[in-house]
Amino acid sequence: MDPKAREAWSTTDEGKEFITASSKKWRNASIAFGMPEGAATAAGVRTTAFYTGADTGAG
């Protein structure tokens, strides 16, 4: 896939929904394998923000 097309897709509603759902599944898997819930949640938020350009509010 063309990198520019992939990047553009990640900012669409469909792309953001997919990325957010994927991050949540990774968060849940991380917790299941022993990562503390807070750390897993923070990692999921950062991952979603990285791929979608969302603001994490972390200043």
N, C-alpha and C positions, 0 to 999 in steps of 0.2 A: 504494500500500500504506500502511496505517495505520502511522505512525512507531512507535507502541508495539508493534505486532505484529512489525514488522521488528526492533526491538531485542530483543524476546523470542526471536525465531527465532535471532538470532545467538548466543545462549547455549545453544542445544540442541546435542546431539552432531552432528546433521546440519549445522547452521549453522557450528559450529566447524570441521568437516571441510572444508566448502566454502571458508570464509575462509582456512584454513591452506593449502589447495591453491592458491587464487588468489594468496596472498602468495608461495608458492614459485615459481609461474609468472612473476610480476612480477620476483622476484629473478633468476631465470634469464635473463629478457629483458634486465634491466638489465646483467647481466654480459656478455651477448652484444653489447650496444651500448657496452661500454667502461667501465662502472662497476667499480671495484675490488671483488673478491669479498667482502672483509670489510665494506665499506660497504653493499653490496647485501644481504648476509645480515642485518646489523644493522637495515636499513630494513625488511626482511621480518618480522623478529621484532617490531619496534615496531608495524608495521601490524597484524599478527595480534593482538597484545596489545590494541591500541586497540579493535578491532572485537569481540573476544571477552571482554575484561576479564581476560585472562591476565596473570600477573605476569612481567615480563621478567627479574627478578633483577638489574636494573640499579641497585637501591637507591634 
